[in-house]
Amino acid sequence: MRDCLKLYVEEKKILKRALKGQRLCLTTYTCTSIQKINYMSLTAHWIDNEWNLHKRIVNFFQVSNHMGETIGQVIENCLLDWGIDKLLTVTVDNASSNSVAISYLKNVMKDWPINILSNEYLHVRCCTHIVNLIVCDGLKEMNISVVKIRNAIRFVRSSPSKLLAFKKCAEKLHIECKKSLCLDVATRWNSTYLMLDTAEKFEKVFVRLGQSEPRYMSYFLEVDSKGNKKNIGPPRLEDWENARTLLKFLKIFYMVTLNFSGSLHVTSNFFFNELIYMHTNLLQLCKSRDNLLS
């Protein structure tokens, strides 16, 4: 334990020297664990004199809440601890609490000797979060079809014997796709894209599974104590058509998110091109004969 602490202190001194004199951009991330404990991370980004991009996590800690003033105070304390006095931007998502946090930082930093345009452009909104809001709104239109397909995948993945039955059906149908079925995560829409992209290739296998595996249909007939179906499904032809339509919509934002999420290179120069890419593709979808897309 002492060796770990000694190493931490030594590495912190080295990083402090590296940060000295650099104008930094910060990114923040807050989350709540399954134990209902609030955490926050703070990452510093800068370009050195040799034009190399650097990224370092300068703090990861527990916070009492996600209120804006609390976040602002935590960031301020972190800056003072590291001796950081040159700040260019702080990138946060679009939660209202973050706007309060930025206002707090602008207020406490206004008398700092070094700032740019009185920190008027300190606040940078996270582009991936904006994309996330757009996509989540679009997902609401086809939520039932997504739920049915998700439930079908959950059945297959619920036990080795069910997965084996699914693979046998795939072999009989000569489905050569080597991808594995995956479930999405509620807080990550791009995982929904990956889930649907893989599942759609196995549409015929799910149909065959319904014909040859009694447990599959029984799974969708289960009811709770109130007589309501536990699992909506199975997915029908219309649901698979909706999934293919939704994939056209999601793929646009999936590719944009991949470009926005680069961590080993600067991404700010991509934003305008990606914005035009989204705009152009959405206009094309609006002209589609498919009512769901238009």
C-alpha positions as MATLAB code, in Angstrom:
seq = 'MRDCLKLYVEEKKILKRALKGQRLCLTTYTCTSIQKINYMSLTAHWIDNEWNLHKRIVNFFQVSNHMGETIGQVIENCLLDWGIDKLLTVTVDNASSNSVAISYLKNVMKDWPINILSNEYLHVRCCTHIVNLIVCDGLKEMNISVVKIRNAIRFVRSSPSKLLAFKKCAEKLHIECKKSLCLDVATRWNSTYLMLDTAEKFEKVFVRLGQSEPRYMSYFLEVDSKGNKKNIGPPRLEDWENARTLLKFLKIFYMVTLNFSGSLHVTSNFFFNELIYMHTNLLQLCKSRDNLLS';
ca = [
       0.000    0.000    0.000;
       2.838    2.400    0.883;
       4.564    1.605   -2.413;
       1.366    2.376   -4.329;
       0.909    5.687   -2.523;
       4.573    6.593   -3.088;
       4.236    5.801   -6.801;
       1.058    7.916   -6.989;
       2.784   10.921   -5.393;
       5.792   10.617   -7.705;
       3.653   10.267  -10.846;
       1.480   13.188   -9.793;
       4.575   15.411   -9.535;
       5.641   14.347  -13.027;
       2.182   15.065  -14.434;
       2.046   18.435  -12.678;
       5.268   19.431  -14.413;
       3.847   18.273  -17.749;
       0.664   20.316  -17.210;
       2.479   23.456  -16.144;
       2.061   26.220  -18.694;
      -0.295   24.188  -20.896;
      -3.700   25.500  -21.889;
      -6.061   22.634  -21.175;
      -9.427   21.416  -22.366;
     -11.415   19.426  -19.821;
     -14.064   16.770  -20.272;
     -16.247   15.550  -17.424;
     -18.367   12.475  -16.871;
     -20.737   11.771  -14.011;
     -22.486    8.501  -13.228;
     -24.327    6.659  -10.487;
     -23.338    3.116   -9.521;
     -25.814    0.312   -8.821;
     -25.164    1.076   -5.143;
     -26.561    4.589   -5.777;
     -23.172    6.214   -5.237;
     -22.377    9.257   -7.369;
     -19.022    9.432   -9.162;
     -17.341   11.959  -11.393;
     -14.241   11.831  -13.588;
     -12.269   14.754  -14.955;
      -9.973   14.361  -17.972;
      -7.456   16.926  -19.217;
      -6.569   17.217  -22.924;
      -3.768   19.323  -24.378;
      -1.340   19.622  -27.283;
       2.326   19.920  -26.358;
       5.062   21.955  -28.036;
       5.717   19.074  -30.439;
       2.048   19.071  -31.523;
       1.330   15.768  -29.835;
      -2.146   15.272  -28.356;
      -2.227   14.186  -24.708;
      -5.038   12.955  -22.488;
      -4.839   12.297  -18.756;
      -7.458   11.521  -16.121;
      -6.669   14.072  -13.411;
      -9.352   12.972  -10.999;
     -11.927   10.267  -10.357;
     -13.866   10.716   -7.168;
     -17.133   10.364   -5.332;
     -19.490   13.348   -5.280;
     -22.409   13.986   -2.962;
     -24.851   14.745   -5.796;
     -25.090   15.777   -9.450;
     -26.199   19.346   -8.777;
     -24.530   21.993  -10.919;
     -22.934   23.955   -8.106;
     -21.507   20.766   -6.594;
     -19.963   19.795   -9.940;
     -18.565   23.315  -10.358;
     -16.983   23.287   -6.894;
     -15.416   19.872   -7.495;
     -13.878   21.034  -10.786;
     -12.606   24.227   -9.156;
     -10.953   22.274   -6.309;
      -9.362   19.905   -8.814;
      -7.919   22.803  -10.846;
      -6.456   24.380   -7.719;
      -5.012   21.046   -6.564;
      -3.218   20.523   -9.866;
      -2.172   24.147  -10.212;
      -4.102   24.531  -13.464;
      -4.753   28.179  -14.336;
      -4.977   28.054  -18.136;
      -8.299   26.628  -19.214;
      -9.623   26.787  -22.775;
     -12.855   24.767  -22.710;
     -14.921   22.401  -20.578;
     -16.923   19.835  -22.552;
     -20.044   18.492  -20.831;
     -23.339   16.983  -21.935;
     -26.579   18.943  -22.167;
     -27.949   18.327  -18.674;
     -29.186   21.546  -17.056;
     -26.963   20.917  -14.021;
     -23.899   21.196  -16.259;
     -24.973   24.622  -17.455;
     -25.098   25.690  -13.800;
     -21.636   24.172  -13.249;
     -20.183   26.144  -16.179;
     -21.767   29.361  -14.904;
     -20.171   28.709  -11.512;
     -16.738   28.183  -13.107;
     -17.044   31.320  -15.219;
     -17.826   33.304  -12.114;
     -14.923   31.981  -10.016;
     -12.449   32.197  -12.925;
     -13.287   35.724  -14.064;
     -10.529   37.189  -11.900;
      -7.939   34.582  -12.851;
      -4.987   36.303  -14.557;
      -5.180   34.152  -17.707;
      -8.463   33.550  -19.558;
      -9.705   33.905  -23.115;
     -12.469   36.424  -23.897;
     -13.598   36.347  -20.266;
     -14.376   32.614  -20.662;
     -17.270   33.401  -22.979;
     -16.589   30.216  -24.956;
     -15.630   28.025  -22.027;
     -18.735   25.845  -22.386;
     -18.564   23.215  -25.144;
     -21.588   20.946  -25.518;
     -20.893   17.272  -26.132;
     -21.772   16.449  -29.740;
     -22.188   12.730  -29.050;
     -24.756   13.546  -26.375;
     -26.703   15.716  -28.829;
     -26.666   12.824  -31.298;
     -27.823   10.551  -28.476;
     -30.860   12.774  -27.789;
     -31.839   12.713  -31.480;
     -31.537    8.937  -31.708;
     -33.427    8.245  -28.477;
     -36.301   10.338  -29.790;
     -36.310    8.303  -33.013;
     -36.231    4.995  -31.153;
     -39.529    5.817  -29.463;
     -41.298    5.453  -32.816;
     -40.465    1.742  -33.079;
     -40.045    0.775  -29.474;
     -42.466   -2.195  -29.568;
     -40.642   -3.900  -32.442;
     -37.302   -3.362  -30.701;
     -38.682   -4.847  -27.472;
     -39.960   -7.954  -29.292;
     -36.607   -8.591  -30.945;
     -34.772   -7.934  -27.681;
     -36.985  -10.480  -25.896;
     -36.326  -13.067  -28.607;
     -32.574  -12.578  -28.183;
     -32.900  -12.728  -24.406;
     -34.588  -16.132  -24.728;
     -31.787  -17.512  -26.912;
     -29.101  -16.234  -24.570;
     -30.831  -17.405  -21.394;
     -29.292  -20.893  -21.371;
     -26.723  -23.014  -23.256;
     -29.399  -25.459  -24.438;
     -31.504  -22.680  -25.984;
     -28.455  -21.205  -27.682;
     -27.624  -24.660  -29.040;
     -31.158  -25.040  -30.420;
     -30.778  -21.654  -32.120;
     -27.435  -22.653  -33.675;
     -28.917  -25.912  -34.972;
     -31.699  -23.971  -36.704;
     -29.076  -21.662  -38.251;
     -27.142  -24.666  -39.559;
     -30.259  -26.176  -41.126;
     -30.976  -22.898  -42.897;
     -27.340  -22.544  -44.005;
     -27.004  -19.144  -42.345;
     -23.311  -18.343  -42.585;
     -23.230  -15.196  -40.460;
     -20.577  -15.660  -37.764;
     -21.723  -12.801  -35.547;
     -23.082  -13.611  -32.087;
     -26.394  -12.316  -30.820;
     -25.947   -9.517  -28.323;
     -28.265   -7.593  -26.021;
     -28.273   -3.822  -25.888;
     -27.731   -1.600  -22.867;
     -30.453    0.842  -21.865;
     -28.059    3.808  -21.610;
     -26.197    3.099  -24.874;
     -28.331    3.478  -28.014;
     -25.426    2.393  -30.233;
     -25.649   -1.027  -28.578;
     -29.262   -1.163  -29.847;
     -27.951   -0.585  -33.362;
     -25.432   -3.421  -32.977;
     -28.098   -5.710  -31.489;
     -30.542   -5.119  -34.361;
     -27.819   -5.232  -37.009;
     -26.867   -8.749  -35.924;
     -30.369  -10.050  -35.114;
     -31.782   -8.973  -38.495;
     -29.403  -11.371  -40.230;
     -30.962  -14.241  -38.256;
     -34.620  -13.399  -38.968;
     -35.296  -16.754  -40.655;
     -33.606  -18.587  -37.789;
     -35.972  -17.010  -35.262;
     -38.938  -18.028  -37.441;
     -37.610  -21.594  -37.626;
     -37.000  -21.580  -33.870;
     -40.667  -20.755  -33.313;
     -41.641  -23.784  -35.387;
     -39.225  -26.298  -33.863;
     -38.624  -25.176  -30.286;
     -41.711  -25.357  -27.968;
     -39.911  -23.421  -25.226;
     -39.594  -20.415  -27.513;
     -43.329  -19.887  -27.970;
     -44.026  -20.809  -24.323;
     -41.626  -18.060  -23.278;
     -43.884  -15.459  -24.903;
     -47.034  -16.946  -23.355;
     -45.852  -16.522  -19.764;
     -47.985  -14.180  -17.653;
     -47.439  -12.440  -14.336;
     -49.671  -12.510  -11.260;
     -51.985   -9.926  -12.854;
     -52.406  -11.933  -16.033;
     -50.244   -9.633  -18.164;
     -47.700  -11.054  -20.604;
     -44.203  -11.034  -19.167;
     -42.478  -10.967  -22.524;
     -43.849   -9.108  -25.553;
     -43.314  -11.056  -28.762;
     -42.300  -12.994  -30.685;
     -41.211  -10.630  -33.474;
     -43.315  -10.914  -36.625;
     -42.566   -9.949  -40.229;
     -43.667   -6.368  -39.564;
     -41.251   -6.089  -36.637;
     -38.323   -7.247  -38.751;
     -39.280   -4.764  -41.467;
     -39.388   -2.032  -38.819;
     -35.961   -3.144  -37.604;
     -34.479   -2.864  -41.092;
     -36.013    0.588  -41.451;
     -34.663    1.640  -38.077;
     -31.184    0.389  -38.990;
     -31.066    2.823  -41.919;
     -31.775    5.632  -39.464;
     -29.394    4.420  -36.753;
     -26.477    3.709  -39.073;
     -26.163    7.405  -39.918;
     -25.700    8.340  -36.280;
     -23.627    5.283  -35.457;
     -20.980    6.272  -38.000;
     -21.040    9.889  -36.824;
     -20.661    8.821  -33.203;
     -17.645    6.678  -34.061;
     -15.950    9.707  -35.611;
     -16.897   11.995  -32.738;
     -15.647    9.525  -30.143;
     -12.003    9.338  -31.237;
      -9.669    9.537  -28.259;
      -6.243    9.346  -29.912;
      -6.686   12.303  -32.260;
      -8.358   15.712  -32.384;
     -12.019   15.465  -33.439;
     -13.199   19.092  -33.439;
     -12.294   19.428  -37.129;
     -14.818   16.669  -37.974;
     -17.904   18.337  -36.540;
     -19.006   20.458  -39.488;
     -18.517   17.662  -42.038;
     -20.390   15.199  -39.840;
     -23.202   17.709  -39.339;
     -23.571   18.057  -43.114;
     -23.439   14.259  -43.450;
     -26.316   13.850  -40.975;
     -28.329   16.659  -42.540;
     -27.944   15.302  -46.078;
     -28.847   11.739  -45.130;
     -31.842   12.781  -43.040;
     -33.176   14.832  -45.951;
     -32.908   11.756  -48.166;
     -34.760    9.653  -45.598;
     -37.489   12.289  -45.388;
     -38.107   11.812  -49.108;
     -38.431    8.057  -48.653;
     -41.691    6.299  -49.465;
     -41.431    4.568  -46.116;
     -43.802    6.381  -43.749;
     -41.691    5.467  -40.727;
     -38.636    7.183  -42.176;
     -40.368   10.158  -43.734;
];
